[in-house]
Amino acid sequence: MERRLEYYISQFPSEQEFEKFYGKTASQLKEDFRLDVKDQILTQKMQGEITQNTRVTPNEVTDYFNSIPKDSLPLIESEVQYSQILIKPEVQKDQENIVKEELLGYKDELEKNPYKFGIYATLHSEDPGSANSQSQGCYKKVERGTMVPEFEEAVLNLQPSEITEPFKTDFGWHIARLEEKSGKYYTVCHILKTVEVLELDNQKAKLKLDTIKTLIETDSLSFAGAAGIFSQDKDTKNAAGKVINPYTGGTKHELSKIDPRVTLILNKLNPGEISEPIPFDNQSGQKEFRIFLLLSRSDAHVANIKDDYRLLKQIAESELQNQALEKWIEKKLHTTYKRLNEEYQDCSYRYNWVQN
């Protein structure tokens, strides 16, 4: 509910403008939302209880597929399966020390003049999400677990108004001040600085990845083995380098939903081929290098049970769950008290709410 309210407020220049537009205070609107959110939670809970045992067997998936008219089978986009190995340039210690000293200087100044935090964040932070005159380096009403663990570990050990020592995340180096924490939520302001990576270190990373590619192509090492040993991508390192589709949990990706830069590279490869080392900008705007192995490619095609079983199973289960909900509603219609205002009596409804 807090996040929902924060989202609406963020669409306006200020909280005052938000309240002026709706003609209510944020607290009043929060109470309005409370009933809606309660209804949504209860609805989702009940739907979960009704459909929790709704599962389909392989035979039922096959029966479902055979029941679909041939001219109504879904068209499956071109899909690929691919793996990657990622190498990050090594950051020189003296470059890190420069950034840490800079942040320590900010910390000393801001402990003496706390009111300057927003000014320093706006002028010096490199976080695109908060380094502006509106946010002034702050994230309000953040739910625990939203930020990366290193960030929350540093921040949530503070007392309100305390500032951390410089600490590191995948985004760079930070100092942060805890503004408040209450239950699952906290408000924090921070300054992010990234470490400059020297061009020489970029070239070393690229050369290392080129050497790994050569080892794989000369059969000295498999791609999966190389990913486990060398890759610095925590999401694929322990999965033989295979990139998982975040929407399905499988390894097949529709080309239209992949990063266009990756699509461009994969389109130049045949199954089994490995790309040259390619530079990409990471979350902090610094270069990292990847090589890609195309495992398979399927052309756009009409769905079939062999290639698209996972998708068909999801569709079949979804339809079965809808049927279970429909039966539950029809059953409850006869035993549940319903009241419709007179002006809605003649409307058309999906279910027979008006019963004589």
C-alpha positions in Angstrom: 0.0 0.0 0.0 2.9 2.4 0.9 4.6 1.6 -2.4 1.4 2.2 -4.3 0.9 5.6 -2.7 4.6 6.4 -3.3 4.1 5.6 -7.0 1.2 7.9 -7.4 3.0 10.7 -5.5 6.1 10.3 -7.7 4.0 11.2 -10.8 3.6 14.7 -9.4 6.2 17.5 -8.9 5.6 17.3 -5.1 3.4 15.7 -2.5 1.5 19.0 -2.2 0.6 19.0 -5.9 -0.5 15.4 -5.5 -2.8 16.3 -2.6 -4.1 19.4 -4.4 -5.0 17.3 -7.5 -7.0 14.7 -5.5 -8.4 17.2 -3.0 -7.3 14.9 -0.1 -4.2 14.5 2.1 -1.9 11.6 1.5 -3.1 10.0 4.7 -6.7 10.2 3.6 -5.9 8.6 0.3 -3.9 5.9 2.0 -7.1 5.0 3.9 -9.0 4.9 0.6 -6.5 2.6 -0.8 -6.6 0.3 2.3 -10.0 -1.2 1.4 -9.0 -1.7 -2.3 -5.8 -3.4 -1.3 -7.6 -5.5 1.3 -10.1 -6.7 -1.4 -7.3 -7.5 -3.8 -5.4 -9.5 -1.1 -8.5 -11.5 -0.1 -9.4 -12.1 -3.8 -5.9 -13.4 -4.6 -5.9 -15.6 -1.5 -9.2 -17.1 -2.3 -8.3 -17.7 -6.0 -5.1 -19.4 -4.7 -7.1 -21.7 -2.5 -9.5 -22.6 -5.3 -6.9 -23.4 -7.9 -4.0 -24.7 -5.7 -4.6 -28.3 -6.6 -5.3 -27.6 -10.3 -2.5 -29.4 -12.2 -2.4 -31.1 -15.6 -0.7 -34.4 -16.5 1.3 -35.0 -19.7 -1.7 -36.9 -21.1 -4.0 -34.0 -20.4 -1.6 -31.6 -22.1 -1.6 -33.8 -25.1 -5.4 -34.0 -25.1 -5.6 -30.2 -24.7 -3.3 -29.8 -27.7 -5.3 -32.2 -29.8 -8.6 -30.3 -28.9 -7.3 -27.1 -30.5 -8.5 -26.6 -34.1 -5.5 -26.7 -36.4 -6.2 -23.2 -37.7 -6.3 -21.9 -34.1 -3.0 -23.1 -32.9 -0.8 -20.2 -31.6 2.1 -19.0 -33.7 5.4 -19.3 -31.8 8.0 -16.6 -32.4 11.6 -17.5 -33.4 13.4 -18.6 -30.3 17.0 -19.1 -29.2 18.9 -20.8 -26.4 22.3 -19.3 -25.6 25.1 -19.2 -23.1 27.5 -16.5 -22.1 30.8 -15.9 -20.3 31.3 -12.4 -18.7 34.6 -10.9 -17.7 34.9 -7.5 -15.9 38.0 -5.3 -16.1 40.0 -5.4 -12.9 39.8 -2.1 -11.1 43.1 -0.6 -9.9 43.3 -0.2 -6.1 44.6 3.4 -6.4 41.5 4.3 -8.5 39.3 2.8 -5.8 41.1 4.7 -3.1 40.6 8.0 -4.9 36.8 7.4 -4.8 36.8 6.2 -1.2 38.7 9.3 -0.1 36.3 11.5 -2.0 33.3 9.9 -0.3 35.1 10.2 3.1 35.5 13.9 2.5 31.7 14.2 1.7 30.9 12.2 4.9 33.0 14.5 7.1 31.4 17.6 5.6 27.8 16.2 5.8 28.2 15.2 9.4 29.0 18.8 10.2 26.3 20.2 7.9 23.5 17.6 7.5 21.3 19.9 5.6 23.7 19.8 2.6 23.2 16.1 1.9 20.6 16.8 -0.9 22.9 19.4 -2.5 25.9 17.0 -2.5 23.8 14.2 -3.8 22.3 16.3 -6.6 25.8 17.7 -7.6 28.0 14.6 -7.1 26.1 11.4 -7.1 26.1 9.2 -10.2 22.9 7.4 -9.4 20.5 8.2 -12.2 17.5 7.3 -10.1 18.0 9.7 -7.3 20.7 12.3 -8.3 18.2 15.1 -9.1 16.8 18.2 -7.5 13.5 16.4 -6.7 14.8 13.2 -5.0 18.1 14.8 -3.7 19.7 11.4 -3.4 16.8 9.9 -1.4 14.6 6.8 -1.8 11.4 7.1 0.3 9.5 4.2 1.9 11.7 1.5 0.5 10.5 -2.0 1.4 13.2 -4.2 2.9 14.7 -6.6 0.3 14.3 -4.1 -2.6 17.9 -2.9 -2.6 20.9 -5.2 -3.1 22.0 -7.0 0.1 25.2 -5.0 0.5 23.3 -1.8 0.5 20.7 -2.8 3.0 23.3 -4.5 5.3 25.2 -1.1 5.5 22.1 1.1 5.8 19.9 -0.9 8.2 22.5 -1.2 10.8 22.4 2.6 11.3 20.4 4.8 13.6 18.4 7.6 11.9 20.7 10.5 10.8 23.8 8.3 10.9 26.0 8.1 7.7 27.8 4.9 6.7 31.5 4.5 5.9 32.1 4.1 2.2 30.9 0.7 1.0 30.8 -1.2 -2.3 28.0 -2.7 -4.4 27.9 -3.8 -8.0 26.8 -0.3 -8.8 29.9 1.4 -7.3 30.9 3.0 -4.0 28.4 4.7 -1.7 27.9 6.6 1.4 24.3 6.5 2.8 22.3 8.2 5.5 19.3 6.5 7.1 16.5 8.9 7.5 13.9 6.6 9.1 12.9 3.0 9.4 9.5 1.6 10.4 8.6 -2.1 10.2 9.3 -3.3 6.7 10.1 0.1 5.3 12.9 2.6 5.5 13.9 5.9 3.9 17.5 6.4 2.8 19.6 9.1 1.1 22.9 8.2 -0.6 25.7 9.3 -2.9 27.0 6.9 -5.5 30.4 7.2 -7.2 31.8 4.9 -9.8 35.5 4.0 -10.1 37.2 5.0 -13.4 38.4 1.9 -15.2 41.6 2.5 -17.2 41.6 1.6 -20.9 44.5 -0.7 -20.3 42.4 -2.7 -17.9 39.6 -2.9 -20.5 42.1 -4.3 -23.0 43.4 -6.9 -20.5 39.8 -8.1 -19.8 39.1 -8.4 -23.5 42.4 -10.3 -24.1 41.5 -12.7 -21.2 38.2 -13.5 -22.7 39.8 -14.0 -26.1 42.2 -16.5 -24.6 39.2 -18.3 -23.0 37.5 -18.5 -26.4 40.6 -20.0 -27.9 40.8 -22.6 -25.2 37.2 -23.6 -25.9 37.6 -23.7 -29.7 40.8 -25.9 -29.4 38.8 -28.4 -27.2 41.0 -27.7 -24.2 38.0 -26.7 -22.2 34.2 -26.8 -22.7 32.1 -23.7 -22.7 30.2 -24.9 -19.7 33.4 -25.6 -17.8 34.9 -22.3 -18.8 31.8 -20.5 -17.5 32.1 -22.2 -14.2 35.7 -21.3 -13.8 36.0 -17.8 -15.3 32.7 -16.1 -15.7 31.9 -13.3 -13.4 28.1 -13.3 -14.1 26.6 -14.7 -10.9 23.3 -15.5 -12.7 24.8 -17.9 -15.3 28.1 -19.0 -13.8 26.7 -22.0 -12.0 24.3 -22.9 -14.8 27.0 -23.8 -17.4 26.7 -20.3 -18.7 23.1 -20.8 -19.9 21.0 -17.6 -19.8 17.6 -18.2 -18.1 14.4 -16.6 -19.4 13.2 -14.6 -16.4 9.5 -14.8 -17.7 9.3 -18.6 -18.1 12.2 -20.0 -16.0 13.3 -22.0 -19.0 16.2 -21.5 -21.4 14.3 -20.6 -24.6 14.0 -16.9 -25.4 11.8 -15.2 -28.0 14.2 -13.0 -30.1 11.9 -10.0 -29.8 12.2 -10.0 -26.0 16.0 -10.2 -25.8 18.3 -7.1 -25.5 18.5 -5.9 -29.2 22.3 -5.8 -28.9 22.4 -9.5 -28.0 19.9 -10.3 -30.7 22.2 -8.7 -33.3 25.1 -10.8 -32.1 23.1 -14.1 -32.0 21.7 -13.5 -35.5 25.2 -13.7 -36.9 26.0 -17.1 -35.3 25.1 -20.6 -36.2 24.3 -23.1 -33.5 27.6 -24.2 -31.8 29.4 -21.0 -32.8 31.0 -18.6 -30.3 31.1 -14.8 -30.8 34.1 -12.5 -30.5 34.4 -10.7 -27.1 31.8 -7.9 -27.1 31.9 -4.8 -24.9 28.7 -4.0 -22.9 28.1 -1.2 -20.5 27.0 -2.5 -17.0 24.7 -1.0 -14.4 27.4 1.5 -13.3 28.1 2.6 -16.9 31.5 0.7 -17.1 32.6 -1.8 -19.7 32.4 -5.5 -19.3 33.1 -8.1 -22.0 31.0 -11.1 -23.0 31.3 -14.0 -25.4 28.1 -15.8 -26.5 27.5 -19.4 -27.5 24.4 -20.0 -29.6 23.0 -23.4 -28.5 19.9 -23.6 -30.7 17.6 -21.5 -32.9 14.1 -22.3 -33.9 12.2 -20.5 -36.7 8.8 -19.0 -36.1 6.3 -21.9 -36.3 2.9 -23.1 -35.4 2.9 -24.6 -31.9 3.5 -28.4 -31.6 3.6 -30.7 -28.7 7.3 -31.7 -29.1 8.9 -28.2 -29.2 6.4 -26.2 -27.1 5.3 -28.6 -24.4 6.1 -26.1 -21.5 4.0 -23.3 -23.1 1.1 -25.6 -23.8 1.2 -27.0 -20.3 1.0 -23.4 -18.9 -2.0 -22.6 -21.2 -3.8 -25.8 -20.3 -3.3 -25.2 -16.6 -4.5 -21.6 -16.9 -7.7 -22.8 -18.6 -8.3 -25.4 -16.0 -7.8 -22.9 -13.2 -10.3 -20.5 -15.0 -12.8 -23.4 -15.1 -12.4 -24.1 -11.4 -13.0 -20.4 -10.6 -16.1 -20.4 -12.9 -17.6 -23.5 -11.1 -16.9 -21.9 -7.7 -18.6 -18.7 -8.6 -21.6 -20.5 -10.1 -21.9 -22.5 -6.9 -21.6 -19.5 -4.6 -24.2 -17.5 -6.6 -27.0 -19.6 -5.0 -25.8 -19.3 -1.4 -24.4 -15.7 -1.3 -26.4 -12.6 -0.5 -26.1 -10.0 -3.3 -27.4 -6.5 -3.5 -27.5 -4.4 -6.6 -28.6 -0.8 -6.7 -31.7 -0.2 -8.7 -30.0 1.7 -11.5 -27.8 -1.4 -12.2 -30.6 -4.0 -12.3 -31.0 -3.9 -16.1 -27.2 -4.1 -16.9 -25.8 -7.2 -18.7 -23.5 -9.3 -16.5 -21.2 -12.2 -17.1 -22.7 -14.0 -14.1 -26.4 -14.1 -13.1 -26.1 -11.6 -10.2 -29.8 -10.7 -10.6 -31.9 -13.7 -9.5 -35.7 -13.8 -9.0 
